[in-house]
Amino acid sequence: MNKKRVITCALLLVIVVFIISCHPKQILRLFAPVSPQKPSSVKIGLALGGGGARGFAEIGVLRVLERENIPISHVSGTSVGSMIGALYCDAGSVVDLDYHAETIEKDDVLDVHILSLLKGPGLIKGDKMEEFLRNNLRHKAIEDLPIPLAIVATDLMTGQKKVFENGNIETAVHASCAIPGIFQPVRIGERTYVDGGMSDPVPVDVLKEKGMDIVIAVAIPPETPQEQPQKAVEIFKHSMNVLFSRITEYMLKDTDVVIWPKCPNVSLKDFSQREELIVAGEAAATEAIPRIRELMEKKGKGRTS
């Protein structure tokens, strides 16, 4: 009997070792507890902007902030920034983001339907994005997240900003990511919503209204064409990128800290350079750390004096 128990235990040990050796980060993620935020007298808000696949750079920023023990009190997100924000706030750390950064592919979140572009309101329906979040989030409602999150979308009819701070996470993120003409608009209640970047590219004002002592913005620069655009569609696309970039710069002019990762030239749906994008985010965030610490010290002294 004892011999059988020894053999059984040995087999189980071999299986566990094999699984861990094959998927170490997945095992870490599955057993990692939700990380509590360290208490701080200074409230720091983090605003994450849009940028499609270039949003991988925001994971690099979050890695550095966590490594440097910069406590985040509140997060706001637009477009891909809302998805990054949801995964971060759900775990209270970058553990989930690190795992997904290595494993996610565009087919996991993008369901392309050619006929929808010809007959419907958009090329991508967005069901896969919602399914991905549903399968990977610990929490289902925005108001239950360990770190408060504000998800920004745009009302299709009025053009007004809509901030979701309660309700279903995956539906709100889907709405925030619904780039007009690419994603189909998202119906929530009696209203229809599209990409949050149309009304608030990097939602710092949401955090200022929350009374944050310091607001950190992560702004993803647009894709730059390798050659001068020649075709009408290329010219229009680049012109819109320039326009939104200038609007973003203006909206961020009074923000405490703005992090602009120097991203490689990657299109909205190109996941092939994720590591380079993450590194770009880490480099930009590292440069910003001295300024963040300076503000933390100043605000902290102001609280105690």
C-alpha atoms as a printed R data frame, in Angstrom:
    type eleno elety resid chain resno       x      y       z
1   ATOM     1    CA   MET     A     1   0.000  0.000   0.000
2   ATOM     2    CA   ASN     A     2   2.780  2.402   0.950
3   ATOM     3    CA   LYS     A     3   4.572  1.521  -2.260
4   ATOM     4    CA   LYS     A     4   1.493  2.462  -4.317
5   ATOM     5    CA   ARG     A     5   1.236  5.780  -2.492
6   ATOM     6    CA   VAL     A     6   4.881  6.547  -3.172
7   ATOM     7    CA   ILE     A     7   4.446  5.755  -6.882
8   ATOM     8    CA   THR     A     8   1.285  7.873  -7.070
9   ATOM     9    CA   CYS     A     9   2.951 10.841  -5.363
10  ATOM    10    CA   ALA     A    10   5.975 10.523  -7.637
11  ATOM    11    CA   LEU     A    11   3.773 10.545 -10.740
12  ATOM    12    CA   LEU     A    12   1.874 13.599  -9.519
13  ATOM    13    CA   LEU     A    13   5.148 15.385  -8.823
14  ATOM    14    CA   VAL     A    14   6.410 14.607 -12.334
15  ATOM    15    CA   ILE     A    15   3.159 15.927 -13.851
16  ATOM    16    CA   VAL     A    16   3.301 19.156 -11.846
17  ATOM    17    CA   VAL     A    17   6.958 19.743 -12.745
18  ATOM    18    CA   PHE     A    18   6.181 19.106 -16.417
19  ATOM    19    CA   ILE     A    19   3.275 21.573 -16.460
20  ATOM    20    CA   ILE     A    20   5.278 24.277 -14.719
21  ATOM    21    CA   SER     A    21   8.219 23.802 -17.075
22  ATOM    22    CA   CYS     A    22   5.944 24.182 -20.100
23  ATOM    23    CA   HIS     A    23   3.839 27.122 -18.907
24  ATOM    24    CA   PRO     A    24   5.539 28.877 -15.990
25  ATOM    25    CA   LYS     A    25   3.825 32.223 -16.483
26  ATOM    26    CA   GLN     A    26   0.417 30.651 -16.877
27  ATOM    27    CA   ILE     A    27   0.852 28.775 -13.602
28  ATOM    28    CA   LEU     A    28   2.016 32.006 -11.935
29  ATOM    29    CA   ARG     A    29  -1.022 33.834 -13.249
30  ATOM    30    CA   LEU     A    30  -3.506 31.162 -12.173
31  ATOM    31    CA   PHE     A    31  -2.274 31.096  -8.594
32  ATOM    32    CA   ALA     A    32  -1.336 34.762  -8.210
33  ATOM    33    CA   PRO     A    33  -3.634 36.553  -5.772
34  ATOM    34    CA   VAL     A    34  -5.084 39.948  -6.525
35  ATOM    35    CA   SER     A    35  -2.357 42.349  -5.405
36  ATOM    36    CA   PRO     A    36  -3.495 44.937  -2.843
37  ATOM    37    CA   GLN     A    37  -2.351 48.489  -3.456
38  ATOM    38    CA   LYS     A    38   0.150 49.889  -0.968
39  ATOM    39    CA   PRO     A    39  -1.388 52.768   1.017
40  ATOM    40    CA   SER     A    40  -0.160 56.210   0.010
41  ATOM    41    CA   SER     A    41  -1.048 59.737   1.070
42  ATOM    42    CA   VAL     A    42  -0.659 60.855  -2.552
43  ATOM    43    CA   LYS     A    43  -3.393 59.859  -4.992
44  ATOM    44    CA   ILE     A    44  -1.970 59.063  -8.446
45  ATOM    45    CA   GLY     A    45  -4.180 58.621 -11.496
46  ATOM    46    CA   LEU     A    46  -3.057 56.881 -14.688
47  ATOM    47    CA   ALA     A    47  -4.680 57.711 -18.045
48  ATOM    48    CA   LEU     A    48  -4.112 55.185 -20.845
49  ATOM    49    CA   GLY     A    49  -4.694 56.308 -24.419
50  ATOM    50    CA   GLY     A    50  -5.566 54.416 -27.591
51  ATOM    51    CA   GLY     A    51  -3.323 53.080 -30.323
52  ATOM    52    CA   GLY     A    52  -4.337 49.552 -31.343
53  ATOM    53    CA   ALA     A    53  -1.491 47.045 -31.205
54  ATOM    54    CA   ARG     A    54   0.836 49.900 -30.275
55  ATOM    55    CA   GLY     A    55  -0.875 49.745 -26.899
56  ATOM    56    CA   PHE     A    56   1.571 46.958 -25.965
57  ATOM    57    CA   ALA     A    57   3.812 49.892 -25.001
58  ATOM    58    CA   GLU     A    58   1.438 50.620 -22.112
59  ATOM    59    CA   ILE     A    59   2.298 47.236 -20.602
60  ATOM    60    CA   GLY     A    60   5.932 48.360 -20.500
61  ATOM    61    CA   VAL     A    61   4.905 51.559 -18.726
62  ATOM    62    CA   LEU     A    62   2.936 49.619 -16.116
63  ATOM    63    CA   ARG     A    63   5.878 47.246 -15.564
64  ATOM    64    CA   VAL     A    64   8.128 50.165 -14.664
65  ATOM    65    CA   LEU     A    65   5.557 51.895 -12.445
66  ATOM    66    CA   GLU     A    66   5.048 48.683 -10.508
67  ATOM    67    CA   ARG     A    67   8.781 47.943 -10.278
68  ATOM    68    CA   GLU     A    68   9.392 51.455  -8.960
69  ATOM    69    CA   ASN     A    69   6.575 51.096  -6.410
70  ATOM    70    CA   ILE     A    70   4.517 53.957  -7.842
71  ATOM    71    CA   PRO     A    71   1.051 53.387  -6.323
72  ATOM    72    CA   ILE     A    72  -1.829 53.861  -8.758
73  ATOM    73    CA   SER     A    73  -5.063 54.984  -7.112
74  ATOM    74    CA   HIS     A    74  -7.278 55.244 -10.196
75  ATOM    75    CA   VAL     A    75  -7.059 54.343 -13.907
76  ATOM    76    CA   SER     A    76  -8.889 55.757 -16.909
77  ATOM    77    CA   GLY     A    77  -8.690 54.242 -20.370
78  ATOM    78    CA   THR     A    78  -9.681 54.970 -23.939
79  ATOM    79    CA   SER     A    79  -9.798 52.347 -26.708
80  ATOM    80    CA   VAL     A    80  -6.960 49.810 -26.226
81  ATOM    81    CA   GLY     A    81  -6.077 51.719 -23.064
82  ATOM    82    CA   SER     A    82  -9.407 50.592 -21.603
83  ATOM    83    CA   MET     A    83  -8.533 46.945 -22.288
84  ATOM    84    CA   ILE     A    84  -5.033 47.301 -20.802
85  ATOM    85    CA   GLY     A    85  -6.574 49.156 -17.876
86  ATOM    86    CA   ALA     A    86  -9.219 46.483 -17.287
87  ATOM    87    CA   LEU     A    87  -6.667 43.659 -17.168
88  ATOM    88    CA   TYR     A    88  -4.407 45.684 -14.874
89  ATOM    89    CA   CYS     A    89  -7.142 46.829 -12.476
90  ATOM    90    CA   ASP     A    90  -8.618 43.318 -12.395
91  ATOM    91    CA   ALA     A    91  -5.412 41.809 -10.976
92  ATOM    92    CA   GLY     A    92  -4.048 44.875  -9.213
93  ATOM    93    CA   SER     A    93  -0.693 44.202 -10.904
94  ATOM    94    CA   VAL     A    94   0.877 43.488 -14.300
95  ATOM    95    CA   VAL     A    95   0.913 39.690 -13.798
96  ATOM    96    CA   ASP     A    96  -2.004 39.082 -16.216
97  ATOM    97    CA   LEU     A    97  -0.685 41.598 -18.728
98  ATOM    98    CA   ASP     A    98   2.744 39.937 -18.765
99  ATOM    99    CA   TYR     A    99   1.125 36.586 -19.512
100 ATOM   100    CA   HIS     A   100  -1.199 37.909 -22.242
101 ATOM   101    CA   ALA     A   101   1.593 39.946 -23.818
102 ATOM   102    CA   GLU     A   102   3.330 36.677 -24.696
103 ATOM   103    CA   THR     A   103   0.302 34.605 -25.682
104 ATOM   104    CA   ILE     A   104  -2.346 36.843 -27.245
105 ATOM   105    CA   GLU     A   105  -2.786 36.922 -31.027
106 ATOM   106    CA   LYS     A   106  -4.957 39.270 -33.049
107 ATOM   107    CA   ASP     A   107  -7.369 36.441 -33.871
108 ATOM   108    CA   ASP     A   108  -8.083 36.165 -30.117
109 ATOM   109    CA   VAL     A   109  -9.691 39.603 -30.065
110 ATOM   110    CA   LEU     A   110 -10.541 40.509 -33.665
111 ATOM   111    CA   ASP     A   111 -13.352 38.791 -35.585
112 ATOM   112    CA   VAL     A   112 -13.198 40.130 -39.130
113 ATOM   113    CA   HIS     A   113 -16.295 39.829 -41.351
114 ATOM   114    CA   ILE     A   114 -15.781 41.127 -44.903
115 ATOM   115    CA   LEU     A   115 -19.516 41.116 -45.658
116 ATOM   116    CA   SER     A   116 -20.122 43.328 -42.648
117 ATOM   117    CA   LEU     A   117 -17.972 46.022 -44.248
118 ATOM   118    CA   LEU     A   118 -19.980 45.864 -47.467
119 ATOM   119    CA   LYS     A   119 -23.458 45.670 -45.936
120 ATOM   120    CA   GLY     A   120 -23.043 46.593 -42.282
121 ATOM   121    CA   PRO     A   121 -21.601 49.313 -40.049
122 ATOM   122    CA   GLY     A   122 -18.120 47.850 -39.569
123 ATOM   123    CA   LEU     A   123 -15.556 45.199 -40.452
124 ATOM   124    CA   ILE     A   124 -15.148 43.806 -36.916
125 ATOM   125    CA   LYS     A   125 -18.118 42.777 -34.799
126 ATOM   126    CA   GLY     A   126 -16.204 42.615 -31.505
127 ATOM   127    CA   ASP     A   127 -17.622 39.356 -30.111
128 ATOM   128    CA   LYS     A   128 -14.132 37.844 -29.793
129 ATOM   129    CA   MET     A   129 -12.906 40.796 -27.764
130 ATOM   130    CA   GLU     A   130 -15.765 40.394 -25.302
131 ATOM   131    CA   GLU     A   131 -15.200 36.634 -25.134
132 ATOM   132    CA   PHE     A   132 -11.484 37.141 -24.448
133 ATOM   133    CA   LEU     A   133 -12.208 39.489 -21.558
134 ATOM   134    CA   ARG     A   134 -15.000 37.309 -20.211
135 ATOM   135    CA   ASN     A   135 -12.632 34.330 -20.109
136 ATOM   136    CA   ASN     A   136  -9.702 36.174 -18.565
137 ATOM   137    CA   LEU     A   137 -11.093 38.638 -16.030
138 ATOM   138    CA   ARG     A   138 -11.598 37.701 -12.390
139 ATOM   139    CA   HIS     A   139 -14.258 40.392 -11.958
140 ATOM   140    CA   LYS     A   140 -17.288 41.029 -14.157
141 ATOM   141    CA   ALA     A   141 -18.431 44.486 -13.053
142 ATOM   142    CA   ILE     A   142 -16.376 47.685 -13.312
143 ATOM   143    CA   GLU     A   143 -17.363 48.763  -9.806
144 ATOM   144    CA   ASP     A   144 -15.938 45.527  -8.321
145 ATOM   145    CA   LEU     A   145 -12.386 46.019  -9.600
146 ATOM   146    CA   PRO     A   146  -9.652 46.300  -6.918
147 ATOM   147    CA   ILE     A   147  -8.328 49.467  -8.577
148 ATOM   148    CA   PRO     A   148 -11.078 51.891  -9.699
149 ATOM   149    CA   LEU     A   149 -11.372 52.129 -13.494
150 ATOM   150    CA   ALA     A   150 -13.121 54.648 -15.760
151 ATOM   151    CA   ILE     A   151 -13.744 53.435 -19.333
152 ATOM   152    CA   VAL     A   152 -14.323 56.142 -21.936
153 ATOM   153    CA   ALA     A   153 -16.466 55.759 -25.063
154 ATOM   154    CA   THR     A   154 -18.186 58.248 -27.408
155 ATOM   155    CA   ASP     A   155 -21.913 58.608 -27.999
156 ATOM   156    CA   LEU     A   156 -22.360 58.050 -31.730
157 ATOM   157    CA   MET     A   157 -25.258 60.495 -32.111
158 ATOM   158    CA   THR     A   158 -24.096 63.398 -29.958
159 ATOM   159    CA   GLY     A   159 -20.313 62.968 -30.054
160 ATOM   160    CA   GLN     A   160 -20.259 63.433 -26.294
161 ATOM   161    CA   LYS     A   161 -17.917 61.516 -24.022
162 ATOM   162    CA   LYS     A   162 -19.431 58.702 -21.973
163 ATOM   163    CA   VAL     A   163 -17.576 57.466 -18.880
164 ATOM   164    CA   PHE     A   164 -18.440 53.953 -17.683
165 ATOM   165    CA   GLU     A   165 -17.660 53.389 -13.990
166 ATOM   166    CA   ASN     A   166 -20.111 50.589 -13.352
167 ATOM   167    CA   GLY     A   167 -21.689 47.766 -15.294
168 ATOM   168    CA   ASN     A   168 -20.288 45.004 -17.470
169 ATOM   169    CA   ILE     A   169 -16.545 45.357 -18.115
170 ATOM   170    CA   GLU     A   170 -16.271 43.603 -21.475
171 ATOM   171    CA   THR     A   171 -19.176 45.519 -23.036
172 ATOM   172    CA   ALA     A   172 -17.784 48.890 -21.921
173 ATOM   173    CA   VAL     A   173 -14.282 48.012 -23.197
174 ATOM   174    CA   HIS     A   174 -15.785 46.847 -26.499
175 ATOM   175    CA   ALA     A   175 -17.576 50.190 -26.857
176 ATOM   176    CA   SER     A   176 -14.407 52.117 -26.004
177 ATOM   177    CA   CYS     A   177 -12.472 50.189 -28.696
178 ATOM   178    CA   ALA     A   178 -15.105 50.471 -31.448
179 ATOM   179    CA   ILE     A   179 -13.149 52.493 -34.031
180 ATOM   180    CA   PRO     A   180 -15.747 53.922 -36.483
181 ATOM   181    CA   GLY     A   181 -15.811 52.112 -39.806
182 ATOM   182    CA   ILE     A   182 -13.621 49.288 -38.487
183 ATOM   183    CA   PHE     A   183 -15.574 48.041 -35.459
184 ATOM   184    CA   GLN     A   184 -19.341 47.904 -35.432
185 ATOM   185    CA   PRO     A   185 -20.825 50.406 -32.949
186 ATOM   186    CA   VAL     A   186 -21.942 49.025 -29.583
187 ATOM   187    CA   ARG     A   187 -25.437 49.388 -28.188
188 ATOM   188    CA   ILE     A   188 -25.646 49.842 -24.402
189 ATOM   189    CA   GLY     A   189 -29.060 50.633 -23.002
190 ATOM   190    CA   GLU     A   190 -30.755 53.198 -25.213
191 ATOM   191    CA   ARG     A   191 -27.530 54.644 -26.679
192 ATOM   192    CA   THR     A   192 -24.973 53.572 -29.277
193 ATOM   193    CA   TYR     A   193 -21.252 54.069 -28.688
194 ATOM   194    CA   VAL     A   194 -18.008 54.156 -30.652
195 ATOM   195    CA   ASP     A   195 -14.300 54.552 -29.849
196 ATOM   196    CA   GLY     A   196 -13.514 56.776 -26.864
197 ATOM   197    CA   GLY     A   197 -10.662 58.373 -28.772
198 ATOM   198    CA   MET     A   198 -13.188 60.353 -30.815
199 ATOM   199    CA   SER     A   199 -14.052 62.456 -27.750
200 ATOM   200    CA   ASP     A   200 -11.158 61.951 -25.308
201 ATOM   201    CA   PRO     A   201  -7.960 60.376 -26.730
202 ATOM   202    CA   VAL     A   202  -6.160 60.199 -23.346
203 ATOM   203    CA   PRO     A   203  -8.746 60.706 -20.566
204 ATOM   204    CA   VAL     A   204  -6.801 62.796 -18.052
205 ATOM   205    CA   ASP     A   205  -9.758 65.075 -17.278
206 ATOM   206    CA   VAL     A   206 -11.656 62.139 -15.788
207 ATOM   207    CA   LEU     A   207  -8.877 61.697 -13.236
208 ATOM   208    CA   LYS     A   208  -8.613 65.396 -12.479
209 ATOM   209    CA   GLU     A   209 -12.331 65.406 -11.699
210 ATOM   210    CA   LYS     A   210 -11.677 62.532  -9.258
211 ATOM   211    CA   GLY     A   211  -9.315 64.790  -7.308
212 ATOM   212    CA   MET     A   212  -6.077 62.961  -8.102
213 ATOM   213    CA   ASP     A   213  -2.982 64.690  -6.714
214 ATOM   214    CA   ILE     A   214  -0.879 63.570  -9.693
215 ATOM   215    CA   VAL     A   215  -2.072 62.551 -13.144
216 ATOM   216    CA   ILE     A   216   0.167 60.456 -15.400
217 ATOM   217    CA   ALA     A   217  -0.843 60.161 -19.058
218 ATOM   218    CA   VAL     A   218   0.386 57.535 -21.511
219 ATOM   219    CA   ALA     A   219  -0.035 58.798 -25.071
220 ATOM   220    CA   ILE     A   220   0.736 56.452 -27.954
221 ATOM   221    CA   PRO     A   221   2.066 58.308 -31.016
222 ATOM   222    CA   PRO     A   222   0.376 57.496 -34.346
223 ATOM   223    CA   GLU     A   223   1.870 55.341 -37.066
224 ATOM   224    CA   THR     A   224   4.178 57.285 -39.390
225 ATOM   225    CA   PRO     A   225   4.204 56.368 -43.104
226 ATOM   226    CA   GLN     A   226   7.543 55.151 -44.470
227 ATOM   227    CA   GLU     A   227   6.984 57.087 -47.685
228 ATOM   228    CA   GLN     A   228   4.886 60.100 -48.618
229 ATOM   229    CA   PRO     A   229   1.253 58.979 -49.033
230 ATOM   230    CA   GLN     A   230   0.088 58.989 -52.644
231 ATOM   231    CA   LYS     A   231  -3.379 57.432 -52.711
232 ATOM   232    CA   ALA     A   232  -6.452 59.243 -51.425
233 ATOM   233    CA   VAL     A   233  -7.113 56.719 -48.654
234 ATOM   234    CA   GLU     A   234  -3.480 56.888 -47.458
235 ATOM   235    CA   ILE     A   235  -3.492 60.693 -47.486
236 ATOM   236    CA   PHE     A   236  -6.773 60.818 -45.558
237 ATOM   237    CA   LYS     A   237  -5.560 58.260 -42.976
238 ATOM   238    CA   HIS     A   238  -2.293 60.098 -42.348
239 ATOM   239    CA   SER     A   239  -4.053 63.469 -42.182
240 ATOM   240    CA   MET     A   240  -6.445 62.135 -39.547
241 ATOM   241    CA   ASN     A   241  -3.508 60.729 -37.565
242 ATOM   242    CA   VAL     A   242  -1.825 64.142 -37.605
243 ATOM   243    CA   LEU     A   243  -5.065 65.853 -36.581
244 ATOM   244    CA   PHE     A   244  -5.714 63.524 -33.627
245 ATOM   245    CA   SER     A   245  -2.076 63.754 -32.568
246 ATOM   246    CA   ARG     A   246  -2.266 67.552 -32.400
247 ATOM   247    CA   ILE     A   247  -5.573 67.401 -30.519
248 ATOM   248    CA   THR     A   248  -4.028 64.971 -28.029
249 ATOM   249    CA   GLU     A   249  -1.000 67.198 -27.477
250 ATOM   250    CA   TYR     A   250  -3.276 70.166 -26.790
251 ATOM   251    CA   MET     A   251  -5.475 68.230 -24.365
252 ATOM   252    CA   LEU     A   252  -2.417 67.026 -22.416
253 ATOM   253    CA   LYS     A   253  -0.629 70.385 -22.142
254 ATOM   254    CA   ASP     A   254  -1.486 70.871 -18.442
255 ATOM   255    CA   THR     A   255  -0.989 67.233 -17.380
256 ATOM   256    CA   ASP     A   256   1.536 66.556 -14.605
257 ATOM   257    CA   VAL     A   257   3.444 63.787 -16.424
258 ATOM   258    CA   VAL     A   258   3.018 62.724 -20.052
259 ATOM   259    CA   ILE     A   259   4.727 59.537 -21.205
260 ATOM   260    CA   TRP     A   260   5.219 59.276 -24.986
261 ATOM   261    CA   PRO     A   261   6.715 55.867 -25.851
262 ATOM   262    CA   LYS     A   262   8.922 55.974 -28.946
263 ATOM   263    CA   CYS     A   263   7.094 53.164 -30.701
264 ATOM   264    CA   PRO     A   264   8.408 51.336 -33.756
265 ATOM   265    CA   ASN     A   265   6.348 51.860 -36.904
266 ATOM   266    CA   VAL     A   266   3.576 49.346 -36.207
267 ATOM   267    CA   SER     A   267   0.052 49.337 -37.634
268 ATOM   268    CA   LEU     A   268  -3.064 49.145 -35.469
269 ATOM   269    CA   LYS     A   269  -3.421 45.371 -35.851
270 ATOM   270    CA   ASP     A   270   0.211 44.235 -36.089
271 ATOM   271    CA   PHE     A   271   1.058 42.088 -33.050
272 ATOM   272    CA   SER     A   272   4.446 40.959 -34.381
273 ATOM   273    CA   GLN     A   273   6.509 43.650 -32.625
274 ATOM   274    CA   ARG     A   274   4.945 43.393 -29.178
275 ATOM   275    CA   GLU     A   275   8.291 42.985 -27.401
276 ATOM   276    CA   GLU     A   276   9.773 46.057 -29.079
277 ATOM   277    CA   LEU     A   277   6.679 48.051 -28.114
278 ATOM   278    CA   ILE     A   278   6.856 46.896 -24.489
279 ATOM   279    CA   VAL     A   279  10.530 47.873 -24.348
280 ATOM   280    CA   ALA     A   280   9.659 51.301 -25.786
281 ATOM   281    CA   GLY     A   281   7.086 51.743 -23.014
282 ATOM   282    CA   GLU     A   282   9.591 50.707 -20.354
283 ATOM   283    CA   ALA     A   283  12.182 53.179 -21.658
284 ATOM   284    CA   ALA     A   284   9.728 56.085 -21.742
285 ATOM   285    CA   ALA     A   285   8.395 55.314 -18.261
286 ATOM   286    CA   THR     A   286  11.905 55.011 -16.828
287 ATOM   287    CA   GLU     A   287  12.686 58.513 -18.092
288 ATOM   288    CA   ALA     A   288   9.569 59.808 -16.334
289 ATOM   289    CA   ILE     A   289  10.287 58.267 -12.923
290 ATOM   290    CA   PRO     A   290  12.406 61.171 -11.535
291 ATOM   291    CA   ARG     A   291   9.625 63.664 -12.356
292 ATOM   292    CA   ILE     A   292   6.987 61.384 -10.783
293 ATOM   293    CA   ARG     A   293   9.039 61.011  -7.589
294 ATOM   294    CA   GLU     A   294   9.617 64.751  -7.454
295 ATOM   295    CA   LEU     A   295   5.859 65.370  -7.635
296 ATOM   296    CA   MET     A   296   5.142 62.654  -5.067
297 ATOM   297    CA   GLU     A   297   7.557 64.233  -2.615
298 ATOM   298    CA   LYS     A   298   6.127 67.707  -3.221
299 ATOM   299    CA   LYS     A   299   2.506 66.583  -2.844
300 ATOM   300    CA   GLY     A   300   3.356 64.434   0.170
301 ATOM   301    CA   LYS     A   301   5.007 67.350   1.964
302 ATOM   302    CA   GLY     A   302   2.013 69.486   1.137
303 ATOM   303    CA   ARG     A   303  -0.235 66.975   2.856
304 ATOM   304    CA   THR     A   304   1.853 66.841   6.049
305 ATOM   305    CA   SER     A   305   2.610 70.557   6.370
